[in-house]
């Protein structure tokens, strides 16, 4: 009986977070980003997805940046910080008018996995901060605007896919 209860509870939690695709995450009001989503629930979910131990996100915000690579364009992300660990976890946001969503509808382009990815990187902000590379008609998360493979990586990162 207990496994059946746990299965039902897991399904309900998955269903609730699956609704984030259609749920407004944030909005722009008088030039300021306001988060509408339950930040405590998102932080708790992201702690389980980030792949690092003992994470304590103390701040969450909407941030506007610009892609690099073959195309430069503005993009938005919801980002959470654990300053004690120099850890940043984020997810891409779609802007529709002045509202922000994780993924308002399921598409069929080359970027579906990217849109569902929660990206985490750990390192000092000047060496390691979430960036989006645009190359070959696809977006990719990275921890810096430099493509490199090195065993002396100052920006370890993880990617977790959120199935919605």
ZAMARGU-4260 file (C-alpha; in steps of 0.2 Angstrom, whole numbers, plus 5000, padded with zeros to 4 digits):
<rodrens>
0) 5000/5000/5000 | 5014/5012/5004 | 5023/5010/4987 | 5006/5014/4979 | 5004/5030/4990
5) 5022/5036/4985 | 5018/5033/4967 | 5002/5043/4968 | 5011/5057/4977 | 5025/5057/4964
10) 5013/5058/4950 | 5004/5073/4958 | 5020/5082/4961 | 5026/5079/4943 | 5009/5085/4937
15) 5009/5101/4947 | 5027/5105/4940 | 5021/5100/4923 | 5009/5114/4923 | 5024/5127/4923
20) 5024/5126/4904 | 5007/5136/4904 | 5010/5145/4920 | 5017/5163/4920 | 5033/5163/4929
25) 5036/5182/4929 | 5031/5198/4922 | 5039/5215/4918 | 5031/5230/4928 | 5037/5247/4926
30) 5054/5241/4921 | 5056/5229/4935 | 5055/5210/4934 | 5042/5202/4946 | 5042/5184/4949
35) 5024/5176/4949 | 5029/5158/4952 | 5032/5150/4969 | 5050/5153/4971 | 5052/5141/4986
40) 5044/5127/4976 | 5056/5130/4962 | 5071/5132/4973 | 5067/5115/4981 | 5064/5107/4964
45) 5081/5114/4957 | 5091/5108/4972 | 5086/5090/4968 | 5091/5093/4949 | 5107/5103/4951
50) 5119/5088/4955 | 5128/5097/4969 | 5127/5093/4988 | 5121/5105/5001 | 5114/5119/4990
55) 5105/5133/4998 | 5098/5146/4985 | 5096/5163/4994 | 5091/5173/4979 | 5081/5171/4963
60) 5078/5184/4949 | 5075/5186/4930 | 5090/5191/4921 | 5092/5198/4903 | 5108/5193/4893
65) 5113/5191/4875 | 5118/5175/4866 | 5135/5173/4858 | 5141/5163/4843 | 5133/5164/4826
70) 5119/5175/4832 | 5118/5188/4845 | 5100/5191/4852 | 5093/5195/4869 | 5087/5181/4880
75) 5080/5179/4897 | 5082/5167/4911 | 5076/5163/4928 | 5092/5161/4939 | 5094/5156/4957
80) 5110/5159/4967 | 5119/5150/4981 | 5133/5163/4985 | 5142/5152/4998 | 5145/5139/4984
85) 5147/5151/4969 | 5133/5141/4962 | 5120/5147/4949 | 5105/5137/4942 | 5094/5144/4928
90) 5082/5140/4915 | 5078/5149/4899 | 5062/5160/4899 | 5051/5165/4884 | 5045/5183/4884
95) 5027/5185/4877 | 5022/5204/4878 | 5028/5208/4896 | 5026/5190/4903 | 5038/5176/4905
100) 5036/5157/4903 | 5047/5142/4903 | 5039/5135/4887 | 5022/5141/4883 | 5019/5127/4870
105) 5028/5112/4864 | 5037/5115/4848 | 5046/5104/4836 | 5062/5113/4832 | 5079/5108/4836
110) 5079/5117/4853 | 5065/5107/4863 | 5078/5099/4874 | 5087/5116/4877 | 5070/5124/4882
115) 5067/5111/4895 | 5085/5111/4903 | 5089/5117/4920 | 5107/5122/4919 | 5119/5124/4934
120) 5137/5130/4935 | 5149/5133/4950 | 5163/5145/4950 | 5167/5164/4952 | 5155/5175/4942
125) 5170/5182/4932 | 5175/5164/4926 | 5158/5155/4927 | 5141/5162/4923 | 5127/5155/4913
130) 5128/5159/4895 | 5119/5154/4879 | 5128/5149/4863 | 5119/5149/4847 | 5127/5138/4833
135) 5120/5127/4819 | 5102/5133/4823 | 5102/5127/4841 | 5105/5135/4858 | 5117/5127/4871
140) 5120/5132/4889 | 5138/5135/4894 | 5147/5142/4909 | 5157/5155/4899 | 5158/5163/4882
145) 5172/5152/4877 | 5172/5134/4871 | 5185/5124/4879 | 5188/5107/4886 | 5201/5106/4900
150) 5204/5096/4915 | 5208/5112/4924 | 5190/5118/4922 | 5185/5132/4934 | 5167/5130/4929
155) 5160/5113/4932 | 5142/5112/4926 | 5127/5100/4925 | 5111/5100/4914 | 5095/5092/4919
160) 5080/5090/4908 | 5063/5094/4915 | 5050/5083/4907 | 5033/5093/4905
</rodrens>
